[in-house]
């Protein structure tokens, strides 16, 4: 009975009708191919930031014959909370280096990545299954929505890249100042030998680069989506008609030969014959 329920039959019928009319060749066109590239780049940007993790350390050797050698470490990682900066060794308490103020920057960057990922998947599937079934009026609305969404996403990537570039400049500065402060605290004794290693921030820099690459990708995609809108078609048709009219009434430039031959006039002294006259 479950196999013959009306809801299941209707769902299977809708799925069958959807799969009967699809357009995979859209990915050979610029706007379809751009969706594949955008999907790759947004996944790279999201993965680089979310998996960012860098560790600094201070190796301390008291050289007093009483206290053993130890290593103090702290880790800078997404999502840049204060609890992420903990020294491991003789000091087990969490140490706030002050970089937690950039947690909002990271959250905004990840939000833009997530929204972009959803947008790309939705419109890529719409290109394949929905657009071929639309009538011209609904297709115009579809392309207009796509163009507006593309422009909005382009602006979001510009803001996300700028916000994360600001964080990439601020996090190392604040973290390294606190790192030096704690190093001086551990190594203030003249007998103590200290070796310190600062954390690296290459992952944050890569995220900035990928963010601005996404911005340029969406700028290019904006042109391809604009070409599908009714605004572009009407404007192009207007210029096309205007250009045809100008070409039709174009005057010959100086030095050009006229295509039409001027009417001939009889030479002086030659007999003029009319239609009614007969030859002599």
Backbone as CSV, one residue per row, in Angstrom:
resi,resn,N_x,N_y,N_z,CA_x,CA_y,CA_z,C_x,C_y,C_z
1,UNK,0.810,-1.207,0.000,0.000,0.000,0.000,0.854,1.272,0.000
2,UNK,1.981,1.207,0.744,2.845,2.387,0.822,3.438,2.735,-0.540
3,UNK,3.669,1.645,-1.351,4.273,1.897,-2.663,3.287,2.552,-3.618
4,UNK,1.982,2.402,-3.357,0.981,2.961,-4.248,0.255,4.156,-3.624
5,UNK,0.851,4.793,-2.648,0.226,5.946,-2.031,0.241,7.125,-2.997
6,UNK,-0.780,7.977,-2.944,-0.836,9.117,-3.886,0.356,10.061,-3.760
7,UNK,0.814,10.314,-2.536,1.930,11.242,-2.347,3.208,10.702,-2.952
8,UNK,3.452,9.400,-2.794,4.659,8.808,-3.367,4.582,8.796,-4.887
9,UNK,3.403,8.484,-5.415,3.245,8.474,-6.867,3.438,9.865,-7.450
10,UNK,2.904,10.869,-6.767,3.066,12.244,-7.226,4.530,12.662,-7.175
11,UNK,5.245,12.257,-6.125,6.664,12.596,-6.003,7.482,11.947,-7.105
12,UNK,7.193,10.675,-7.385,7.913,9.984,-8.446,7.606,10.592,-9.809
13,UNK,6.358,11.010,-10.013,5.981,11.642,-11.274,6.700,12.984,-11.446
14,UNK,6.755,13.763,-10.356,7.444,15.061,-10.418,8.931,14.868,-10.690
15,UNK,9.528,13.843,-10.050,10.951,13.575,-10.274,11.207,13.130,-11.704
16,UNK,10.320,12.302,-12.226,10.461,11.830,-13.609,10.357,12.985,-14.597
17,UNK,9.374,13.865,-14.388,9.211,15.012,-15.271,10.400,15.956,-15.188
18,UNK,10.974,16.075,-13.984,12.126,16.966,-13.800,13.346,16.436,-14.531
19,UNK,13.527,15.118,-14.503,14.702,14.524,-15.131,14.561,14.398,-16.641
20,UNK,13.358,14.558,-17.154,13.157,14.457,-18.585,13.675,15.681,-19.328
21,UNK,13.698,16.811,-18.690,14.086,18.055,-19.355,15.160,18.742,-18.522
22,UNK,16.391,18.488,-18.846,17.495,19.115,-18.131,18.568,19.532,-19.128
23,UNK,19.456,20.408,-18.676,20.443,21.001,-19.571,21.818,20.968,-18.908
24,UNK,22.531,19.877,-19.126,23.878,19.748,-18.568,24.888,20.553,-19.385
25,UNK,24.567,20.807,-20.643,25.503,21.549,-21.495,25.679,22.995,-21.053
26,UNK,24.872,23.451,-20.074,25.013,24.822,-19.573,26.400,25.048,-18.984
27,UNK,27.031,23.972,-18.495,28.349,24.106,-17.880,29.449,24.295,-18.915
28,UNK,29.100,24.177,-20.200,30.048,24.518,-21.256,30.001,26.008,-21.589
29,UNK,28.940,26.667,-21.156,28.821,28.109,-21.356,29.545,28.855,-20.242
30,UNK,29.902,30.119,-20.472,30.672,30.858,-19.454,29.989,30.927,-18.093
31,UNK,28.677,31.244,-18.056,28.020,31.402,-16.756,27.888,30.074,-16.025
32,UNK,27.769,28.965,-16.756,27.731,27.664,-16.103,29.101,27.225,-15.630
33,UNK,30.110,27.453,-16.464,31.479,27.085,-16.084,31.963,27.912,-14.899
34,UNK,31.508,29.177,-14.821,31.886,30.025,-13.696,31.360,29.469,-12.370
35,UNK,30.200,28.828,-12.397,29.660,28.252,-11.176,30.561,27.147,-10.632
36,UNK,31.168,26.371,-11.522,32.098,25.322,-11.085,33.331,25.942,-10.441
37,UNK,33.882,26.968,-11.083,35.075,27.630,-10.529,34.748,28.285,-9.187
38,UNK,33.587,28.941,-9.101,33.186,29.590,-7.855,33.017,28.572,-6.734
39,UNK,32.467,27.411,-7.051,32.306,26.366,-6.041,33.651,25.920,-5.495
40,UNK,34.623,25.750,-6.375,35.964,25.328,-5.943,36.604,26.383,-5.053
41,UNK,36.521,27.643,-5.454,37.203,28.702,-4.717,36.548,28.985,-3.365
42,UNK,35.226,28.878,-3.279,34.578,29.132,-1.993,34.873,27.997,-1.017
43,UNK,34.979,26.769,-1.513,35.346,25.647,-0.645,36.781,25.812,-0.146
44,UNK,37.675,26.269,-1.021,39.069,26.507,-0.614,39.141,27.599,0.451
45,UNK,38.426,28.701,0.245,38.444,29.796,1.219,37.920,29.342,2.571
46,UNK,36.831,28.594,2.566,36.245,28.122,3.815,37.166,27.137,4.517
47,UNK,37.750,26.224,3.759,38.620,25.212,4.355,39.895,25.832,4.933
48,UNK,40.460,26.808,4.225,41.708,27.430,4.695,41.499,28.133,6.037
49,UNK,40.392,28.867,6.170,40.170,29.616,7.408,39.759,28.705,8.565
50,UNK,38.817,27.807,8.316,38.316,26.962,9.401,39.411,26.044,9.943
51,UNK,40.314,25.610,9.085,41.392,24.703,9.509,42.660,25.442,9.919
52,UNK,42.587,26.768,10.024,43.786,27.521,10.407,44.174,27.215,11.845
53,UNK,45.444,26.914,12.036,45.978,26.631,13.373,47.478,26.836,13.340
54,UNK,47.969,27.607,14.276,49.398,27.886,14.349,49.833,27.933,15.809
55,UNK,50.994,27.371,16.091,51.461,27.237,17.473,52.798,27.946,17.664
56,UNK,52.910,28.688,18.756,54.172,29.289,19.177,54.635,28.637,20.462
57,UNK,55.908,28.719,20.735,56.443,28.047,21.926,57.606,28.825,22.521
58,UNK,57.793,28.615,23.816,58.938,29.175,24.542,59.578,28.034,25.329
59,UNK,60.787,27.667,24.952,61.522,26.624,25.667,62.374,27.293,26.751
60,UNK,62.118,26.907,27.996,62.758,27.548,29.148,63.646,26.539,29.863
61,UNK,64.904,26.907,30.057,65.852,26.081,30.821,66.384,26.917,31.977
62,UNK,65.898,26.672,33.225,66.289,27.523,34.359,67.783,27.488,34.689
63,UNK,68.460,26.361,34.432,69.895,26.240,34.724,70.226,26.500,36.196
64,UNK,69.280,26.132,37.109,69.559,26.341,38.528,69.738,25.025,39.269
65,UNK,69.673,23.911,38.563,69.844,22.616,39.193,68.648,22.153,39.997
66,UNK,67.603,22.962,40.068,66.422,22.604,40.865,65.199,22.421,39.947
67,UNK,64.883,23.439,39.197,63.725,23.386,38.317,64.085,22.738,36.980
68,UNK,63.251,21.849,36.491,63.551,21.183,35.214,63.252,22.097,34.032
69,UNK,63.752,21.701,32.903,63.468,22.430,31.667,62.018,22.163,31.252
70,UNK,61.347,23.172,30.729,59.957,23.011,30.304,59.715,23.874,29.058
71,UNK,58.593,23.613,28.425,58.197,24.337,27.217,56.797,24.897,27.395
72,UNK,56.653,26.169,27.176,55.342,26.822,27.220,54.871,27.050,25.787
73,UNK,53.630,26.662,25.492,53.090,26.772,24.141,51.751,27.496,24.160
74,UNK,51.453,28.153,23.060,50.095,28.647,22.862,49.732,28.511,21.390
75,UNK,48.460,28.336,21.142,47.968,28.056,19.796,46.984,29.139,19.357
76,UNK,47.215,29.665,18.189,46.283,30.604,17.572,45.513,29.822,16.510
77,UNK,44.198,29.782,16.600,43.407,29.008,15.648,42.010,29.605,15.538
78,UNK,41.295,29.159,14.513,39.902,29.541,14.357,39.120,28.913,15.500
79,UNK,38.212,29.631,16.179,37.568,30.854,15.826,38.065,32.058,16.635
80,UNK,39.343,32.032,17.041,40.018,33.156,17.664,39.359,33.581,18.978
81,UNK,39.010,32.608,19.803,38.517,32.890,21.145,39.685,32.983,22.116
82,UNK,39.414,33.592,23.284,40.467,33.759,24.290,40.936,32.407,24.824
83,UNK,40.033,31.431,24.885,40.401,30.116,25.421,41.363,29.358,24.525
84,UNK,41.546,29.813,23.315,42.460,29.130,22.410,43.923,29.403,22.758
85,UNK,44.163,30.432,23.522,45.532,30.806,23.827,45.881,30.277,25.215
86,UNK,46.348,29.052,25.279,46.689,28.443,26.567,48.146,28.013,26.551
87,UNK,48.827,28.331,27.624,50.196,27.872,27.777,50.180,26.485,28.404
88,UNK,50.987,25.608,27.867,51.078,24.244,28.379,52.464,24.066,28.988
89,UNK,52.501,23.649,30.183,53.763,23.490,30.888,53.528,23.752,32.365
90,UNK,54.289,24.609,32.949,54.090,24.950,34.358,52.859,25.834,34.538
91,UNK,52.411,26.497,33.455,51.266,27.416,33.545,50.101,26.807,32.762
92,UNK,49.076,26.356,33.455,47.952,25.680,32.835,46.745,26.603,32.631
93,UNK,46.837,27.827,33.126,45.694,28.716,33.009,45.616,29.339,31.612
94,UNK,44.374,29.667,31.186,44.184,30.301,29.882,44.687,31.731,29.924
95,UNK,45.343,32.117,28.875,45.905,33.458,28.794,45.269,34.176,27.603
96,UNK,44.630,35.284,27.875,43.990,36.058,26.823,45.007,37.013,26.217
97,UNK,45.322,36.777,24.950,46.292,37.633,24.274,45.646,38.860,23.643
98,UNK,44.334,38.942,23.678,43.644,40.109,23.150,43.200,39.988,21.710
99,UNK,43.490,38.852,21.060,43.110,38.708,19.659,41.683,38.202,19.495
100,UNK,40.990,37.960,20.602,39.605,37.487,20.498,38.693,38.564,19.903
101,UNK,39.180,39.797,19.818,38.370,40.857,19.215,38.185,40.646,17.718
102,UNK,38.983,39.756,17.128,38.853,39.457,15.702,38.004,38.213,15.441
103,UNK,37.356,37.684,16.470,36.463,36.557,16.274,35.284,36.913,15.386
104,UNK,34.787,38.155,15.502,33.677,38.593,14.657,34.093,38.650,13.190
105,UNK,35.344,39.032,12.916,35.828,39.054,11.539,35.799,37.648,10.937
106,UNK,36.264,36.675,11.730,36.264,35.298,11.253,34.849,34.790,11.034
107,UNK,33.935,35.135,11.940,32.548,34.692,11.813,31.904,35.277,10.555
108,UNK,32.178,36.548,10.252,31.619,37.164,9.046,32.170,36.500,7.794
109,UNK,33.461,36.204,7.786,34.088,35.560,6.633,33.455,34.195,6.377
110,UNK,33.269,33.421,7.436,32.671,32.091,7.292,31.213,32.197,6.847
111,UNK,30.501,33.223,7.327,29.108,33.418,6.919,29.013,33.710,5.416
112,UNK,29.912,34.545,4.913,29.920,34.844,3.478,30.237,33.586,2.667
113,UNK,31.187,32.782,3.148,31.514,31.525,2.470,30.303,30.598,2.432
114,UNK,29.599,30.496,3.543,28.439,29.595,3.626,27.316,30.061,2.700
115,UNK,27.012,31.365,2.714,25.974,31.890,1.838,26.334,31.701,0.370
116,UNK,27.596,31.919,0.039,28.039,31.743,-1.341,27.925,30.294,-1.773
117,UNK,28.286,29.380,-0.880,28.204,27.955,-1.199,26.765,27.547,-1.508
118,UNK,25.829,28.005,-0.687,24.413,27.698,-0.912,23.933,28.324,-2.227
119,UNK,24.317,29.576,-2.465,23.889,30.285,-3.682,24.390,29.569,-4.939
120,UNK,25.658,29.168,-4.939,26.234,28.510,-6.110,25.527,27.183,-6.383
121,UNK,25.294,26.392,-5.342,24.641,25.095,-5.529,23.203,25.257,-6.026
122,UNK,22.477,26.212,-5.451,21.077,26.416,-5.837,20.973,26.838,-7.307
123,UNK,21.787,27.802,-7.726,21.666,28.288,-9.095,22.313,27.335,-10.100
124,UNK,23.314,26.577,-9.687,23.864,25.568,-10.595,22.812,24.507,-10.913
125,UNK,22.088,24.063,-9.896,21.003,23.103,-10.121,19.845,23.741,-10.888
126,UNK,19.600,25.019,-10.631,18.532,25.712,-11.361,18.863,25.844,-12.837
127,UNK,20.141,26.087,-13.159,20.549,26.126,-14.555,20.223,24.819,-15.272
128,UNK,20.411,23.711,-14.557,20.252,22.400,-15.180,18.783,21.992,-15.274
129,UNK,18.034,22.127,-14.175,16.700,21.538,-14.102,15.548,22.548,-14.224
130,UNK,15.744,23.776,-13.791,14.638,24.734,-13.733,14.594,25.625,-14.966
131,UNK,15.719,26.214,-15.331,15.728,27.182,-16.432,15.187,26.636,-17.744
132,UNK,15.487,25.366,-18.137,14.936,24.870,-19.407,13.417,24.779,-19.442
133,UNK,12.747,24.783,-18.308,11.291,24.633,-18.250,10.555,25.961,-18.122
134,UNK,11.285,27.063,-18.091,10.658,28.367,-17.894,10.208,28.970,-19.218
135,UNK,9.059,29.654,-19.176,8.639,30.410,-20.348,9.430,31.720,-20.398
136,UNK,9.396,32.440,-21.511,10.235,33.650,-21.636,10.030,34.673,-20.531
137,UNK,8.787,34.885,-20.079,8.537,35.888,-19.031,9.177,35.467,-17.716
138,UNK,8.997,34.213,-17.334,9.588,33.728,-16.087,11.107,33.623,-16.206
139,UNK,11.602,33.325,-17.402,13.054,33.271,-17.595,13.676,34.643,-17.388
140,UNK,12.986,35.711,-17.816,13.500,37.061,-17.590,13.596,37.366,-16.094
141,UNK,12.599,36.948,-15.328,12.627,37.157,-13.878,13.759,36.346,-13.252
142,UNK,13.927,35.123,-13.712,14.998,34.250,-13.203,16.368,34.882,-13.437
143,UNK,16.607,35.379,-14.642,17.910,35.976,-14.953,18.120,37.280,-14.189
144,UNK,17.063,38.036,-13.973,17.197,39.273,-13.206,17.552,38.974,-11.749
145,UNK,16.897,37.982,-11.157,17.213,37.581,-9.780,18.651,37.087,-9.691
146,UNK,19.074,36.330,-10.683,20.447,35.824,-10.699,21.450,36.967,-10.790
147,UNK,21.142,37.965,-11.608,22.053,39.114,-11.754,22.145,39.916,-10.457
148,UNK,20.997,40.163,-9.818,21.003,40.905,-8.547,21.753,40.120,-7.474
149,UNK,21.518,38.809,-7.413,22.233,37.980,-6.437,23.723,37.955,-6.690
150,UNK,24.121,37.945,-7.950,25.545,37.954,-8.286,26.202,39.264,-7.852
151,UNK,25.533,40.387,-8.093,26.074,41.689,-7.670,26.187,41.769,-6.144
152,UNK,25.184,41.251,-5.449,25.217,41.263,-3.977,26.353,40.403,-3.445
153,UNK,26.534,39.221,-4.028,27.615,38.335,-3.592,28.978,38.944,-3.880
154,UNK,29.092,39.644,-5.001,30.355,40.330,-5.321,30.699,41.357,-4.253
155,UNK,29.718,42.135,-3.839,29.937,43.130,-2.794,30.300,42.467,-1.467
156,UNK,29.647,41.358,-1.150,29.942,40.648,0.098,31.386,40.142,0.120
157,UNK,31.881,39.662,-1.006,33.259,39.181,-1.044,34.265,40.320,-0.929
158,UNK,33.921,41.469,-1.463,34.803,42.628,-1.287,34.895,43.004,0.185
159,UNK,33.748,43.026,0.873,33.734,43.356,2.303,34.443,42.270,3.103
160,UNK,34.178,40.998,2.790,34.793,39.892,3.528,36.311,39.905,3.379
161,UNK,36.795,40.161,2.159,38.238,40.234,1.953,38.869,41.381,2.721
162,UNK,38.208,42.534,2.746,38.742,43.689,3.467,38.728,43.451,4.983
163,UNK,37.630,42.866,5.471,37.523,42.588,6.909,38.587,41.600,7.347
164,UNK,38.787,40.552,6.549,39.777,39.556,6.962,41.203,40.052,6.760
165,UNK,41.438,40.941,5.806,42.759,41.557,5.671,43.093,42.383,6.906
166,UNK,42.071,43.063,7.446,42.273,43.817,8.690,42.626,42.884,9.838
167,UNK,41.962,41.733,9.919,42.266,40.771,10.977,43.657,40.171,10.790
168,UNK,44.030,39.919,9.541,45.349,39.347,9.265,46.465,40.297,9.665
169,UNK,46.195,41.583,9.623,47.180,42.569,10.072,47.179,42.720,11.588
170,UNK,45.998,42.575,12.214,45.909,42.829,13.649,46.264,41.650,14.531
171,UNK,45.875,40.439,14.131,46.127,39.259,14.976,47.615,39.047,15.235
172,UNK,48.496,39.040,14.231,49.927,38.842,14.521,50.512,39.925,15.418
173,UNK,50.090,41.168,15.220,50.640,42.260,16.026,50.313,42.085,17.500
174,UNK,49.047,41.850,17.804,48.624,41.708,19.199,49.202,40.443,19.812
175,UNK,49.161,39.336,19.079,49.648,38.064,19.615,51.150,38.108,19.894
176,UNK,51.901,38.719,18.999,53.351,38.749,19.186,53.748,39.689,20.319
177,UNK,53.017,40.782,20.511,53.311,41.658,21.655,53.091,40.928,22.971
178,UNK,51.976,40.180,23.063,51.724,39.403,24.282,52.730,38.276,24.423
179,UNK,53.134,37.693,23.312,54.113,36.611,23.335,55.441,37.107,23.914
180,UNK,55.866,38.272,23.473,57.122,38.842,23.986,56.992,39.167,25.467
181,UNK,55.826,39.648,25.871,55.604,39.975,27.282,55.733,38.727,28.161
182,UNK,55.141,37.640,27.757,55.234,36.402,28.542,56.631,35.800,28.462
183,UNK,57.311,35.980,27.367,58.686,35.495,27.266,59.578,36.223,28.250
184,UNK,59.383,37.535,28.372,60.168,38.293,29.342,59.846,37.872,30.776
185,UNK,58.601,37.477,31.014,58.219,37.038,32.348,58.875,35.705,32.698
186,UNK,58.909,34.793,31.740,59.498,33.482,32.012,61.020,33.536,32.075
187,UNK,61.606,34.458,31.330,63.059,34.442,31.159,63.725,35.668,31.790
188,UNK,63.140,36.209,32.852,63.730,37.408,33.437,65.015,37.115,34.213
189,UNK,65.192,35.860,34.649,66.421,35.480,35.359,67.567,35.400,34.353
190,UNK,68.703,35.970,34.724,69.835,36.002,33.800,70.408,34.611,33.535
191,UNK,70.206,33.673,34.482,70.728,32.316,34.296,69.850,31.484,33.361
192,UNK,68.643,31.913,33.149,67.684,31.130,32.356,67.944,31.294,30.864
193,UNK,67.979,30.163,30.192,68.105,30.164,28.729,66.719,29.972,28.119
194,UNK,66.372,30.801,27.139,65.051,30.731,26.502,65.209,30.685,24.984
195,UNK,64.436,29.824,24.396,64.352,29.738,22.938,62.883,29.838,22.551
196,UNK,62.557,30.820,21.761,61.148,31.061,21.418,60.911,30.890,19.927
197,UNK,59.725,30.445,19.596,59.283,30.282,18.209,57.924,30.943,18.057
198,UNK,57.843,31.908,17.181,56.582,32.609,16.959,55.677,31.802,16.036
199,UNK,54.367,31.904,16.217,53.445,31.213,15.311,53.455,31.840,13.922
200,UNK,53.100,31.055,12.925,53.008,31.558,11.553,51.568,31.882,11.193
201,UNK,51.425,32.735,10.218,50.085,33.201,9.834,49.865,33.075,8.333
202,UNK,50.523,32.093,7.704,50.388,31.919,6.252,48.956,31.565,5.868
203,UNK,48.283,30.767,6.704,46.909,30.386,6.394,45.971,31.577,6.337
204,UNK,46.171,32.555,7.221,45.337,33.756,7.206,45.577,34.575,5.941
205,UNK,46.834,34.643,5.507,47.167,35.394,4.296,46.568,34.724,3.069
206,UNK,46.631,33.390,3.030,46.038,32.656,1.911,44.532,32.901,1.844
207,UNK,43.876,32.960,3.011,42.430,33.223,3.038,42.111,34.600,2.452
208,UNK,42.953,35.590,2.723,42.748,36.930,2.154,42.876,36.893,0.631
209,UNK,43.913,36.199,0.144,44.131,36.116,-1.306,42.954,35.436,-1.991
210,UNK,42.495,34.331,-1.414,41.377,33.596,-2.018,40.098,34.434,-1.969
211,UNK,39.932,35.228,-0.913,38.741,36.078,-0.808,38.687,37.089,-1.951
212,UNK,39.806,37.727,-2.249,39.807,38.704,-3.333,39.756,38.032,-4.708
213,UNK,40.265,36.804,-4.808,40.077,36.053,-6.049,38.595,35.753,-6.271
214,UNK,37.894,35.415,-5.188,36.456,35.217,-5.282,35.751,36.494,-5.719
215,UNK,36.212,37.627,-5.219,35.620,38.912,-5.617,35.745,39.132,-7.125
216,UNK,36.941,38.884,-7.678,37.131,39.082,-9.116,36.338,38.059,-9.937
217,UNK,36.239,36.828,-9.440,35.443,35.825,-10.130,33.984,36.244,-10.236
218,UNK,33.447,36.767,-9.142,32.045,37.183,-9.143,31.839,38.442,-9.972
219,UNK,32.867,39.281,-10.079,32.772,40.435,-10.985,32.617,39.963,-12.429
220,UNK,33.443,38.992,-12.839,33.338,38.461,-14.198,31.985,37.786,-14.410
221,UNK,31.531,37.051,-13.411,30.246,36.371,-13.523,29.103,37.373,-13.637
222,UNK,29.264,38.540,-13.037,28.250,39.577,-13.155,28.019,39.988,-14.601
223,UNK,29.091,40.035,-15.395,28.936,40.392,-16.803,28.179,39.295,-17.554
224,UNK,28.522,38.029,-17.278,27.859,36.930,-17.976,26.376,36.838,-17.599
225,UNK,26.055,37.076,-16.346,24.644,37.026,-15.940,23.873,38.241,-16.459
226,UNK,24.556,39.388,-16.564,23.895,40.579,-17.100,23.526,40.384,-18.566
227,UNK,24.348,39.660,-19.314,24.072,39.428,-20.727,22.816,38.589,-20.937
228,UNK,22.376,37.871,-19.899,21.175,37.048,-20.019,19.902,37.811,-19.671
229,UNK,20.028,39.006,-19.126,18.848,39.741,-18.672,18.154,40.442,-19.834
230,UNK,16.906,40.791,-19.607,16.118,41.505,-20.615,16.671,42.916,-20.839
231,UNK,17.229,43.516,-19.789,17.818,44.852,-19.928,18.906,44.864,-20.981
232,UNK,19.788,43.864,-20.924,20.889,43.808,-21.890,20.362,43.537,-23.293
233,UNK,19.415,42.612,-23.430,18.890,42.280,-24.750,18.197,43.479,-25.392
234,UNK,17.404,44.209,-24.590,16.731,45.391,-25.133,17.737,46.457,-25.542
235,UNK,18.740,46.638,-24.716,19.754,47.661,-25.025,20.563,47.266,-26.255
236,UNK,20.908,45.993,-26.332,21.676,45.522,-27.485,20.851,45.628,-28.759
237,UNK,19.551,45.289,-28.681,18.683,45.387,-29.847,18.534,46.841,-30.292
238,UNK,18.493,47.760,-29.319,18.385,49.174,-29.634,19.608,49.655,-30.401
239,UNK,20.805,49.276,-29.914,22.018,49.676,-30.612,22.139,48.986,-31.960
240,UNK,21.649,47.753,-32.036,21.730,47.021,-33.283,20.860,47.687,-34.356
241,UNK,19.627,48.046,-33.976,18.729,48.726,-34.912,19.270,50.096,-35.292
242,UNK,19.782,50.826,-34.286,20.342,52.153,-34.539,21.529,52.075,-35.480
243,UNK,22.379,51.046,-35.271,23.534,50.878,-36.148,23.138,50.515,-37.558
244,UNK,22.072,49.729,-37.703,21.612,49.355,-39.043,21.074,50.563,-39.791
245,UNK,20.338,51.449,-39.089,19.800,52.650,-39.714,20.924,53.579,-40.152
246,UNK,21.930,53.725,-39.288,23.049,54.590,-39.633,23.795,54.052,-40.838
247,UNK,23.931,52.732,-40.898,24.657,52.135,-42.015,23.881,52.303,-43.315
248,UNK,22.550,52.245,-43.214,21.717,52.370,-44.411,21.820,53.767,-44.996
249,UNK,21.853,54.769,-44.136,21.872,56.166,-44.579,23.270,56.771,-44.519
250,UNK,24.242,55.941,-44.523,25.611,56.439,-44.410,26.007,57.171,-45.687
251,UNK,26.580,58.365,-45.522,27.044,59.150,-46.657,28.454,58.716,-47.024
252,UNK,28.774,58.709,-48.286,30.136,58.311,-48.684,31.154,59.312,-48.180
253,UNK,32.208,58.789,-47.623,33.261,59.665,-47.120,34.072,60.225,-48.287
254,UNK,34.879,61.198,-47.937,35.686,61.869,-48.951,36.681,60.884,-49.537
255,UNK,36.744,60.801,-50.802,37.654,59.869,-51.459,36.992,58.568,-51.858
256,UNK,35.789,58.247,-51.293,35.086,57.034,-51.649,34.324,57.248,-52.953
257,UNK,34.171,56.173,-53.711,33.416,56.237,-54.951,31.964,55.946,-54.666
258,UNK,31.102,56.684,-55.320,29.684,56.461,-55.126,29.266,55.199,-55.856
259,UNK,28.381,54.450,-55.237,27.914,53.197,-55.830,26.904,53.446,-56.934
260,UNK,26.122,54.555,-56.831,25.115,54.862,-57.838,25.749,55.696,-58.948
261,UNK,25.445,55.370,-60.174,25.979,56.115,-61.316,25.092,57.311,-61.594
262,UNK,25.646,58.491,-61.762,24.831,59.686,-62.018,24.194,59.617,-63.396
263,UNK,23.080,60.268,-63.562,22.430,60.262,-64.894,23.299,60.967,-65.922
264,UNK,23.323,60.423,-67.114,24.154,60.975,-68.180,23.413,62.101,-68.889
265,UNK,24.141,63.091,-69.287,23.571,64.224,-70.042,24.114,64.167,-71.456
266,UNK,23.328,64.508,-72.411,23.813,64.445,-73.808,24.895,65.478,-74.074
267,UNK,25.820,65.071,-74.904,26.892,65.987,-75.275,26.367,67.080,-76.189
268,UNK,27.081,68.201,-76.159,26.682,69.311,-77.045,26.845,68.906,-78.492
269,UNK,25.885,69.172,-79.286,25.951,68.865,-80.707,25.353,67.543,-81.078
270,UNK,25.108,66.702,-80.102,24.513,65.400,-80.410,23.015,65.555,-80.483
271,UNK,22.369,64.841,-81.350,20.909,64.984,-81.498,20.186,64.413,-80.305
272,UNK,19.165,65.121,-79.909,18.357,64.696,-78.771,17.146,64.031,-79.307
273,UNK,16.917,62.819,-78.886,15.777,62.040,-79.368,14.794,61.875,-78.238
274,UNK,13.573,62.090,-78.542,12.516,61.847,-77.558,11.815,60.565,-77.909
275,UNK,10.936,60.125,-77.011,10.235,58.862,-77.225,9.313,58.948,-78.461
276,UNK,8.786,60.164,-78.707,7.848,60.305,-79.839,8.552,60.513,-81.176
277,UNK,9.824,60.911,-81.143,10.535,61.192,-82.377,10.966,59.923,-83.065
278,UNK,11.032,59.965,-84.334,11.456,58.827,-85.130,12.816,59.126,-85.734
279,UNK,13.586,58.146,-85.936,14.899,58.379,-86.562,14.749,58.854,-87.980
280,UNK,15.633,59.672,-88.374,15.582,60.210,-89.736,16.293,59.254,-90.685
